[in-house]
Amino acid sequence: MLAIRIDRHGGPEVLTVADVPEAAPGPGEVRVRHHAVGLNFIDVYQRTGLYPMKLPATLGLEAAGVVDAVGEGVTRLKLGDRVAYNGTQGAYTEANVVKADRAVRLPEAVSFDTAAAALLKGMTAEFLVRRIWPVSAGDWVLVHAAAGGVGSILVPWLAHLGIRVIAVAGTAEKAQSAKANGAEEALVYGTDDLPERVKAITGGVKCRVVYDSVGKDTLENSVACVARRGLVVSYGNASGAAGPLAPSKLQQAGSAFLTRPTLFDYIADTQSLDDSAAALFDVISRGVVTAPIGQRFPLDQVRAAHEALEGRRTTGSTVLIPPGA
C-alpha cells in the first residue's frame, strides 16, 4: 500500500513514497479506504518540526472514503459506509485505521473530494463562526488569508449571517475572489495599510474579531485592527509562528483579547465532533459554502502540493488523490 512517510523534519524533500502493509482494525476501530485525502497547513507544521512528532511517521490528518473493514464492538459504522475523518495521523495513504468514534458519516450530497477538502478546514470555520466569540449581524470582522482553505469557507459563512467581512489576501486577484465570496471589503497584503484602511472602512470602530491564520507576519497588525474589547484569534502559522506579544499591547488596543485555539479542543468528544460536522454539512448542502477545491494532486506528487501550499500558490482547498480512487 502506498504511503507518504518522513524520517526527519525539513522541507518538502523529506517526503518519501513508501510501500507499507495494510493494518487491520482493532476493537472499536474501522479501516477507511481513501477516495480523497486533505492537505492542510498542519501537515506542513508537522513536516518542518514546528509541531514535533515521533518519527518516522506517515503524514496527513484528514481523508474521506469507504469503510472496508470493521473491528470488534463497532456499532457506530458498518461496511460500505461513506465516511470522513480528521485528527487521526496517517491519512497520506491508500487506507487508514481510525477509531470509529472519530469518523463521521457523509450525507449523499457531500462528495468524497468535498469532504476531504472541507472537514478539517470547515470544522475550523465552524468553531470560529459559532463558538469562539459572539458575533452578530452588522458586526465588522477581519479575515486573513481570505481566499485560502479556511478563509474560503469562513468568509461566506460569516457573510450569510449578516456579518460584515473585511477580507485580506496575498494578491489583488485573491482579494477579488474573497469579495465575490461574500466579503464586503477586500484588501491586499503589502499594498494596503491594514490598520488605516480598517479604521476608514469601519468609521474608526475597527473589528469585533480578527481571524488570523498567517501568524508571524500579521499578528501585530491584527491587534491594531481589533475593536475595543474585541478578540484576535491567532489560529495558524502560514508565515511562521507568531512572536511574543506584550500584554500591554492588548491594553493599548482597548482591553483586547487574544486566543490561540486549536480545532481538536473543540471536537474533543464524539458529540462535539458530530455537532460540528452536522453544522458544516448543513451549510454545504444548502449552498451557503462551497468549499472550493483549487487544485488536485496525485498522492505520490505530494511534494509538489506542499511546495504550492507553502509558496501561497494555492486557492481554496487542495486534495490528494490515492491510486485507483
Summary of the structure (lengths in Angstrom):
residues: 325
radius of gyration: 19.7
end to end distance: 13.1
largest distance: 60.8
contacts: 1148
relative contact order: 0.16
helix: 32%
strand: 27%
